[in-house]
Amino acid sequence: MIKDYFVLSVKNLKHRGLRSWLTLLGIVIGVTAVVALISLGNGLQTAVASQFGVSSTDLITVQASGIQYGPPGSGAVVPLTTQDLTQIKNLPSVKAVARDIVPVKVIFNQKAVFSYATNIPSGSDRQFVYSQINAQAISGRLLKDGDIGKIVVGYNFYTDSNGFGKAVIPGNTIMIQNKSFQVVGILSRQGSFVFDNVVYMNQNDLDSISNYGNRIDIIAIEPASKDLVNRTISDVENLLLKLRNVKKDAENFQISTPEASLNQVKQILNGVQIFIAIIASISIFIGAIGIVNTMFTSVLERRKDIGIMKSIGATNEQIFLQFFIESSLLGLVGGIIGVILGEFVGIFGTVGINSFLGRHLPITISLGLILSALIGSFLIGGIAGIVPALNAAKQNPVETLREE
């Protein structure tokens, strides 16, 4: 019996042709937006996470707060100093520390580009920095202790779109702050706008091109253990409060972790997703109204058919089911088209993110998402058709048969 209802509903929808397709537009647009948004959501969050350029969420960063001009800490009212760095390194809960970043002018192929240079510390701290930035040389080698006048550059220097007119390769000599340096290696692509554009050099070389003196931009800290992250943050905070002679809640420095920063970004992304979902819901609501309008029109057009069906024994329940299933099918067809379009947008969007950032984010198709979208669109169509179906079921067969 139910099968017969579906077969008849399909025939009726085909008979209405263009009107049925126009009715589907709102549902299609809404479902497409929701499916595409959720499909891209995880990929976008992974891509954003890659921009932090670190492999560990246990990394702690410290920078001075205040008025900022340029790179982090460079315009702080009370900057961090080498004394702060030394004292932090002596804390028992701290395993390693590093410092960065210096804005520099880089000249190559008679063209100048403004970028940033960062230090690679010597000894055991070198491996700490390399592990945090996933440092691997795709050409040449990494820096070693004792390298003087040698640098490693981020992946974007290796491309033709680096601003120099040609790619930088190992063996080239480039000018940084009017001092010559030999490129010994190119780092693999990080997919980070920051780390793919940075020049890496040993500490002495960085000191020779900067006029920072004992000022430090950022202190990156590795806790002695993953279980000591909170303790390390507390120890560093208490130390800096004492060294900088400030009271708690009046700090002139900031302590953060990539995980905390990433969570803030994720909250922003989630807010954007919710906003777009609301917009998509408006489209779905409009589509539902379109279904209501179409079904009411269908009831008016088929009053004589309803009268004939009732005169040969059709019950109110059967009439109601016929129109209810038709409206449900309208929602389902819109959902199917929306799911297909949404998945295509998700797939091509992920491919675009991979191409733009050089990442390898997996293309995933969620069966749960597809089923939820289809069931939801079917239910929306059905709910939208309840009132028109009730109206059809209440038709008086005598009155409808009297109409010409």
C-alpha positions, 0 to 999 in steps of 0.5 A: 500500500505504502509503495503505491502511495510513493509511485502515485506521488512520483507521478504527480510530482512529474506532472507538475514539472517546473513548479516542483523544481522551483519549489525545491530551490530553497531546500536545495540551497539550505541543505547544500550550505549545511552539508558543505559547511560541515564537510569543510569544517574539520578541514578548515580547523586543521588548516588553521591549526597548521598556521600555528607552525608548531607540532606540540600543544605543550609549547608555552610562549611568553611575550611582552604586552602593551602597545604593539608595532610590527612583530610580537613584542617589538613595540611593547612598553616593557619588552622581555630581556635576556635576563628574563630568558636566563632566569626562565631557563633556570626554572626546574620545570623548564626543559628548553627555551628559544627566542625570536623574531626579527623583521629584516630586509632580504635582497636577492637577484637585485630585488628586496623583500621584507621578511622575518629572521629567527634564531636557531639556538645551539646545543640541545635547544637546537633539536627542541626548535627543530622538533617544534617546527617539524624542520626537514630540509627538502634541499640542502641541509639544516643548520649546525652548531658553529655555522657562521654566515649560513642560513636556512630559508622557509619553503616560500623562498624556494618558489618563483612567486617569492618576490625575487623573480627566481627561486632561492636554492642552496648555494645562493648568497643573499643579503640580509640587513646588508650582510651576506649569507649563504643559503645551505638549506630549504625547509619543507613546506609547513603550510604556514604563512609565518614559518614558510617565509622565515629566514633561520640563522644561528644566534650569533648571526641574528645578533649581528644583524639586529640592534635589539641588544638585550631585548627579546620578542618572544620566549618559547618554552618547553616544559620538563614534562607534558604533565608539568604544563600548568606548573610551568606556566605558574612558575614562569608567571610568578618569576616574571611578576617578581622580575618585572616588579608587577602585581597579578592582574596587572601583568605587562606580559602574556603567557599562552599555548598554541592549544589555547590560541587554537581553541579561541580560533576554533570558537570563532570558526564555530561561531561562523559556522553557526551563523552560516547554519542560521542563514541556511536554515532561513533558506530551508524555511523558505523552501518549506513555505514553498512546499506548503504553497505548492501543496495547497495549490495541488489540493485546489487543482485536484479537488475533483480527483479527491472527490472521485477517490472518496466516492469509490471508498478512499478514507480521509487517512488515505487522502492525507497520506497521499498528500503527506508523502508527496510533500515529503518526497519534495523535501527528500528530492531537494535533500538528495540534490543538496547533499550531492552539491554540498559534498562536491563543494566540500571535496573541491574546497578541501582540494583547494585548501590543500593546493593553497596551503600545501597540506594533505588534508583527507577528503572525507565523506560522512555517511552520518551527515548524508543520512541526517541531511536526507532524513531531515529534508524528508521530515521538513517536507513532511511537516510542511505538507501536514496542513495541506494534507489535512485540508485535502482529507477534509474535502467534501466529496459531494461538493467537489464532484459538483464543481465543473 
